[in-house]
């Protein structure tokens, strides 16, 4: 069990680091693209395509990490008026619904990835499936997080100001 936890934490950290690197790469690519276009009237032929690819990956992995960190939308001012037992049932329903969403991402993402594998992106000539393969990865992460939350394990790795830490 400890080895499984360690492996998942490594995978989780890998994709979190990849997301941060993707954000940095997008900033650098777009900045370079704007500068070369304005100063030299030249555009790197691959810059928009790579930026779009990184944006898709960054966004989908952000969905998973939003669920991990409990950053999804909630109406606490409404549910705080309910008794604890009702909130417990609502929480379990939310975790089960989130798990179902993860399953949807896995199934649909796998279908899209397979479907788009035969076509290529125009500039980089990468298979189109490279854009869609993040969907099942995100779905798997969402399923793991929601399952762990369902059984009462706190998946948050970063504490924010909202918890009173400064």
N, C-alpha and C positions, 0 to 999 in steps of 0.2 A: 504493500500500500504506500509506503514511504517513497519507494522508487517511482511509482506511478505519479505521485504528487510532485516529485522533483522533476520528472519528465514533462508534466503539463506546465509547471511553472517556467521551465526553460522554453517551451513552445510559446507560451503566453508572452514571456519577455522578448523572445525573438520577434514576434509579430508587432509588439508594442514599439520596439526599437526600429523595426522596418517602417512603421507608420511615421515615426518622428523623422527618420531619414528621408522618407518620401515627401514630407512637408518641406524639409530643408531643400531637397532637390527641386521641388516645384518652384520655390522662391528663387533659387539660383537660375533655373532654366528660363522662367518668365522674365526675370530681370535681364538676363543676357539677351533674350529675344527682343525685348523692348529697346535695349541699348544698341544692339546691332542694326535693328530696323531704323531707328531714328538717326543714328550717327553714320552708319555705313550703307544704308538702304539695302540691307542684306538680311535674310531670315534663314535660320537653320531649318532645313526641310523637315526634320524630325521633331522639333521642339514642341509643337502643339500636340502631336500624337502622344509623345511620352508624357507630357504634362497631364493630358486627359487620362491616360492609363494610371498614372500615380494618383490622380485625384479620385478615381473610382476606387482604387485599393485603399487609399487613406479614408475615404468616406465609409466604405463597408466595414473596415476594421474598427472605425470609430463607433459604428453601431454596436459592435460586440463589446467594446470597452465601455460604452455608455451603460449597457446592461450590467456589466461587471461592477461598475462603480456606483450603481443605483442613480444614474443621472437622467433616466427617462422621466417623462412628464408625469406628475402626480398632483392630485388636488388634495393636499393634506388638510387644508382648512375645512374641507367638507368631511373627509373621513375621520378626522380627529374627534368629531362629535359622536362617533359610533363607539359601542362597547368593544373592549379588547377582543372578544371572541369573534365579532363580526369582522374586525380588521384582520384577524388571523385568517379567516376564510377568504377574505378579499386578497390578501397577500398570496395565499396558496393558489387561488384562481389566476392571479397575475403571473405567477411563476409557471403555471401549467400552460397558460396562453403564450408566454414568451418561449417556452419549450416548443410549442406547436409552430410558432413563427420560425424558430431555428430549423425544424424539420422541413418546413416549406422552403427555406433558403437552400437547404441541402439538396432537396429533390429538384427544385426549379433550377438552381445553379448548376447542378450536374447535367441536367437536360440541356441548358443553354451552352455549357462548356462543350459538350459533345457535338451539339448542332453547329457551333461556330468554329470548330477545330479545322474545318476544311477551307475556310477563307482566311485571307491574310490582311493585316493592316497595310494601308497604302505606302506609308513612308518607311517604316521599319521592317516591313515584311514579316513581322512576328505573326503567329496564328492569332486570329480574333479571339480564340478561347482564353488567351492570357488576360483579357479584360474580365471574363466571366468566372474564372476559376476561384476568384476571391469570394464568390457567393457561397459555395459549399463550405469553404474554410470559415467564413463568418458564421454560417449556420451551425457548424460543429462547435465553435466557441460559445455561441449563444446557448446551445443545448447544454453544454457542460456548466456554464455559469448558472443558468436557470435551475438545473437539477440540483446543484450544490446549494443554491439559495432555498430551493424547495425543502431540502432536508435540514436546513438551519445553519449552513456554513456561510459565514460572511466572506464574500469574494472580493471585497474592496481592498485594493492595494495602496491607494492614495487617499489620504484623509485631507479634507478641505476645511475652509473657514466655516462652512455650514455646520460642522461637527464641533465647533468651538476651539479648534486648534489654530494658532496664529503663526 
